[in-house]
Amino acid sequence: MAYLYPRAFRNFDPISGTVPDLFRTQFTYVAERARAILAQRTVEQILFAYRSLLWIAQKREDEDREALFSAGTGATIEYWTSPAKDVLHVMDRVEISGQADFPDATWQEYFAVLALSCIGHCKEMIPVPRVLSKGDSPEMESLRVAADIAFDATEAIAIAEMLIREAHVIPTATEKTISLRNSIAAIAKHQLTANLKASVIEEFPSISNREAGRRIFSRLRTQAEEALRGDEAEKTHRFAIWIGQYRRLGD
């Protein structure tokens, strides 16, 4: 499952923010194309749409976990994916119409928001200390991370423009369809988890995922009790999973 950074727009205004220095030309091109699609949207609407995307990504993560559990010992799931691919995987089961906070929503707008979030993600990631591969300099690590995220941003905006050109029609609702209009409370609840996830990956030291999860839990216990279900061992394990996902971004 690909990773969406919960605080992608913390230091990046989706309408007027400047792009990172690394791959500036590419990110500027993506930002201009995404902002053209979102020209009639406010910052608040874009942020609301991104919170919905975070929730959708969590649903995808839950599906992966359930599939792995059902498959039994020795099974694997696909981790080499992308944010855009994950949204494509579930979009035929998500009903986006009728949202008061994102009226007349289209999937091309969601993919444009996703592209902008990748740019904000890059601005947040580059200054964050990471576990470096053997022999790599911080500069080389930053370049590699920025290149990966630039690819994700380009893929997302390409899909957005494809949906516009092809006048793509999502299949009609089935009994499995998730309505964003009816999921406002769930999305708000998930934001607690998303914020906790961001806090975890920003604090982990260069030790094992499990030990990092245990240490961080002791500092973020209050947030964890509010956002996650289960006992302390289960919450610590969830922290370790998040850290592992983050570290794989540099692989």
Contacts in CASP RR format, 6 or more apart in sequence:
PFRMAT RR
TARGET T0000
AUTHOR 0000-0000-0000
METHOD contacts of the structure
MODEL  1
MAYLYPRAFRNFDPISGTVPDLFRTQFTYVAERARAILAQRTVEQILFAY
RSLLWIAQKREDEDREALFSAGTGATIEYWTSPAKDVLHVMDRVEISGQA
DFPDATWQEYFAVLALSCIGHCKEMIPVPRVLSKGDSPEMESLRVAADIA
FDATEAIAIAEMLIREAHVIPTATEKTISLRNSIAAIAKHQLTANLKASV
IEEFPSISNREAGRRIFSRLRTQAEEALRGDEAEKTHRFAIWIGQYRRLG
D
1 57 0 8 1.000
1 60 0 8 1.000
1 61 0 8 1.000
1 64 0 8 1.000
1 77 0 8 1.000
1 79 0 8 1.000
1 81 0 8 1.000
1 86 0 8 1.000
1 245 0 8 1.000
2 57 0 8 1.000
2 81 0 8 1.000
2 82 0 8 1.000
2 83 0 8 1.000
2 85 0 8 1.000
2 86 0 8 1.000
2 152 0 8 1.000
3 83 0 8 1.000
3 245 0 8 1.000
3 246 0 8 1.000
3 249 0 8 1.000
4 53 0 8 1.000
4 54 0 8 1.000
4 57 0 8 1.000
4 83 0 8 1.000
4 114 0 8 1.000
4 117 0 8 1.000
4 121 0 8 1.000
5 117 0 8 1.000
5 120 0 8 1.000
5 121 0 8 1.000
5 124 0 8 1.000
5 125 0 8 1.000
5 198 0 8 1.000
6 54 0 8 1.000
6 191 0 8 1.000
6 194 0 8 1.000
6 195 0 8 1.000
6 197 0 8 1.000
6 198 0 8 1.000
7 124 0 8 1.000
7 195 0 8 1.000
7 198 0 8 1.000
8 50 0 8 1.000
8 116 0 8 1.000
8 117 0 8 1.000
8 118 0 8 1.000
8 120 0 8 1.000
8 121 0 8 1.000
8 124 0 8 1.000
9 46 0 8 1.000
9 47 0 8 1.000
9 50 0 8 1.000
9 116 0 8 1.000
9 117 0 8 1.000
9 120 0 8 1.000
10 124 0 8 1.000
11 120 0 8 1.000
11 123 0 8 1.000
11 124 0 8 1.000
12 116 0 8 1.000
12 119 0 8 1.000
12 120 0 8 1.000
12 123 0 8 1.000
12 124 0 8 1.000
13 43 0 8 1.000
14 35 0 8 1.000
14 38 0 8 1.000
14 43 0 8 1.000
14 46 0 8 1.000
14 47 0 8 1.000
14 113 0 8 1.000
14 116 0 8 1.000
14 117 0 8 1.000
15 35 0 8 1.000
15 38 0 8 1.000
15 43 0 8 1.000
15 46 0 8 1.000
17 31 0 8 1.000
19 27 0 8 1.000
19 28 0 8 1.000
19 31 0 8 1.000
19 119 0 8 1.000
19 123 0 8 1.000
20 27 0 8 1.000
20 119 0 8 1.000
20 120 0 8 1.000
20 122 0 8 1.000
20 123 0 8 1.000
20 126 0 8 1.000
20 146 0 8 1.000
22 122 0 8 1.000
22 126 0 8 1.000
22 142 0 8 1.000
22 143 0 8 1.000
22 146 0 8 1.000
23 122 0 8 1.000
23 146 0 8 1.000
23 147 0 8 1.000
23 150 0 8 1.000
26 150 0 8 1.000
26 153 0 8 1.000
26 154 0 8 1.000
27 119 0 8 1.000
27 122 0 8 1.000
27 150 0 8 1.000
27 153 0 8 1.000
30 115 0 8 1.000
30 116 0 8 1.000
30 118 0 8 1.000
30 119 0 8 1.000
30 150 0 8 1.000
30 153 0 8 1.000
30 154 0 8 1.000
30 157 0 8 1.000
31 115 0 8 1.000
31 116 0 8 1.000
31 119 0 8 1.000
33 112 0 8 1.000
33 115 0 8 1.000
33 157 0 8 1.000
33 160 0 8 1.000
33 161 0 8 1.000
34 112 0 8 1.000
34 113 0 8 1.000
34 115 0 8 1.000
34 116 0 8 1.000
34 157 0 8 1.000
34 160 0 8 1.000
35 112 0 8 1.000
35 116 0 8 1.000
37 108 0 8 1.000
37 109 0 8 1.000
37 112 0 8 1.000
37 160 0 8 1.000
37 161 0 8 1.000
37 164 0 8 1.000
38 46 0 8 1.000
38 109 0 8 1.000
38 112 0 8 1.000
38 113 0 8 1.000
38 116 0 8 1.000
41 49 0 8 1.000
41 109 0 8 1.000
44 101 0 8 1.000
45 101 0 8 1.000
45 102 0 8 1.000
46 113 0 8 1.000
46 116 0 8 1.000
48 101 0 8 1.000
48 102 0 8 1.000
49 102 0 8 1.000
49 105 0 8 1.000
49 109 0 8 1.000
49 110 0 8 1.000
49 113 0 8 1.000
50 113 0 8 1.000
50 114 0 8 1.000
50 117 0 8 1.000
51 187 0 8 1.000
51 188 0 8 1.000
51 190 0 8 1.000
51 191 0 8 1.000
51 194 0 8 1.000
52 102 0 8 1.000
52 110 0 8 1.000
52 180 0 8 1.000
52 187 0 8 1.000
53 87 0 8 1.000
53 110 0 8 1.000
53 113 0 8 1.000
53 114 0 8 1.000
53 117 0 8 1.000
54 187 0 8 1.000
54 190 0 8 1.000
54 191 0 8 1.000
54 194 0 8 1.000
55 183 0 8 1.000
55 186 0 8 1.000
55 187 0 8 1.000
55 190 0 8 1.000
56 86 0 8 1.000
56 87 0 8 1.000
56 90 0 8 1.000
56 94 0 8 1.000
57 83 0 8 1.000
57 86 0 8 1.000
57 87 0 8 1.000
58 190 0 8 1.000
58 193 0 8 1.000
58 194 0 8 1.000
59 90 0 8 1.000
59 178 0 8 1.000
60 86 0 8 1.000
60 89 0 8 1.000
60 90 0 8 1.000
63 90 0 8 1.000
64 77 0 8 1.000
64 78 0 8 1.000
67 75 0 8 1.000
67 77 0 8 1.000
68 75 0 8 1.000
68 76 0 8 1.000
68 77 0 8 1.000
79 248 0 8 1.000
82 151 0 8 1.000
82 152 0 8 1.000
82 155 0 8 1.000
83 114 0 8 1.000
83 117 0 8 1.000
83 118 0 8 1.000
83 152 0 8 1.000
83 156 0 8 1.000
84 111 0 8 1.000
84 114 0 8 1.000
84 152 0 8 1.000
84 155 0 8 1.000
84 156 0 8 1.000
84 159 0 8 1.000
85 155 0 8 1.000
87 110 0 8 1.000
87 111 0 8 1.000
87 114 0 8 1.000
88 159 0 8 1.000
90 178 0 8 1.000
91 107 0 8 1.000
91 170 0 8 1.000
92 170 0 8 1.000
92 171 0 8 1.000
93 174 0 8 1.000
93 176 0 8 1.000
93 177 0 8 1.000
93 178 0 8 1.000
94 177 0 8 1.000
94 178 0 8 1.000
94 179 0 8 1.000
94 180 0 8 1.000
95 173 0 8 1.000
95 177 0 8 1.000
95 178 0 8 1.000
95 179 0 8 1.000
95 180 0 8 1.000
95 181 0 8 1.000
96 102 0 8 1.000
96 105 0 8 1.000
96 106 0 8 1.000
96 107 0 8 1.000
96 110 0 8 1.000
96 180 0 8 1.000
97 104 0 8 1.000
97 105 0 8 1.000
97 181 0 8 1.000
98 105 0 8 1.000
98 181 0 8 1.000
99 105 0 8 1.000
99 180 0 8 1.000
99 181 0 8 1.000
100 181 0 8 1.000
101 184 0 8 1.000
102 180 0 8 1.000
105 180 0 8 1.000
106 163 0 8 1.000
107 160 0 8 1.000
107 163 0 8 1.000
107 168 0 8 1.000
107 170 0 8 1.000
108 160 0 8 1.000
108 161 0 8 1.000
108 163 0 8 1.000
108 164 0 8 1.000
109 160 0 8 1.000
110 160 0 8 1.000
111 156 0 8 1.000
111 157 0 8 1.000
111 159 0 8 1.000
111 160 0 8 1.000
111 163 0 8 1.000
112 156 0 8 1.000
112 157 0 8 1.000
112 160 0 8 1.000
114 156 0 8 1.000
115 153 0 8 1.000
115 154 0 8 1.000
115 156 0 8 1.000
115 157 0 8 1.000
115 160 0 8 1.000
116 153 0 8 1.000
118 149 0 8 1.000
118 150 0 8 1.000
118 152 0 8 1.000
118 153 0 8 1.000
118 156 0 8 1.000
119 149 0 8 1.000
119 153 0 8 1.000
121 149 0 8 1.000
122 145 0 8 1.000
122 146 0 8 1.000
122 149 0 8 1.000
122 150 0 8 1.000
122 153 0 8 1.000
125 145 0 8 1.000
125 146 0 8 1.000
125 149 0 8 1.000
125 249 0 8 1.000
126 142 0 8 1.000
126 145 0 8 1.000
126 146 0 8 1.000
128 202 0 8 1.000
130 141 0 8 1.000
130 145 0 8 1.000
130 247 0 8 1.000
130 250 0 8 1.000
131 206 0 8 1.000
131 247 0 8 1.000
132 138 0 8 1.000
132 141 0 8 1.000
133 141 0 8 1.000
133 250 0 8 1.000
136 144 0 8 1.000
141 250 0 8 1.000
144 250 0 8 1.000
145 249 0 8 1.000
145 250 0 8 1.000
148 249 0 8 1.000
148 250 0 8 1.000
162 168 0 8 1.000
180 187 0 8 1.000
192 223 0 8 1.000
192 226 0 8 1.000
192 227 0 8 1.000
193 227 0 8 1.000
193 228 0 8 1.000
195 223 0 8 1.000
195 227 0 8 1.000
196 220 0 8 1.000
196 223 0 8 1.000
196 224 0 8 1.000
196 227 0 8 1.000
196 228 0 8 1.000
197 242 0 8 1.000
199 220 0 8 1.000
199 223 0 8 1.000
200 213 0 8 1.000
200 216 0 8 1.000
200 220 0 8 1.000
200 239 0 8 1.000
200 242 0 8 1.000
200 243 0 8 1.000
201 242 0 8 1.000
201 243 0 8 1.000
201 246 0 8 1.000
203 216 0 8 1.000
203 219 0 8 1.000
203 220 0 8 1.000
204 212 0 8 1.000
204 213 0 8 1.000
204 216 0 8 1.000
204 243 0 8 1.000
204 246 0 8 1.000
205 212 0 8 1.000
205 215 0 8 1.000
207 215 0 8 1.000
209 240 0 8 1.000
209 241 0 8 1.000
209 243 0 8 1.000
209 244 0 8 1.000
209 247 0 8 1.000
210 236 0 8 1.000
210 237 0 8 1.000
210 240 0 8 1.000
212 239 0 8 1.000
212 240 0 8 1.000
212 243 0 8 1.000
213 236 0 8 1.000
213 239 0 8 1.000
213 240 0 8 1.000
213 243 0 8 1.000
214 236 0 8 1.000
214 239 0 8 1.000
216 239 0 8 1.000
217 224 0 8 1.000
217 232 0 8 1.000
217 235 0 8 1.000
217 236 0 8 1.000
217 239 0 8 1.000
224 235 0 8 1.000
224 239 0 8 1.000
228 234 0 8 1.000
228 235 0 8 1.000
228 238 0 8 1.000
END
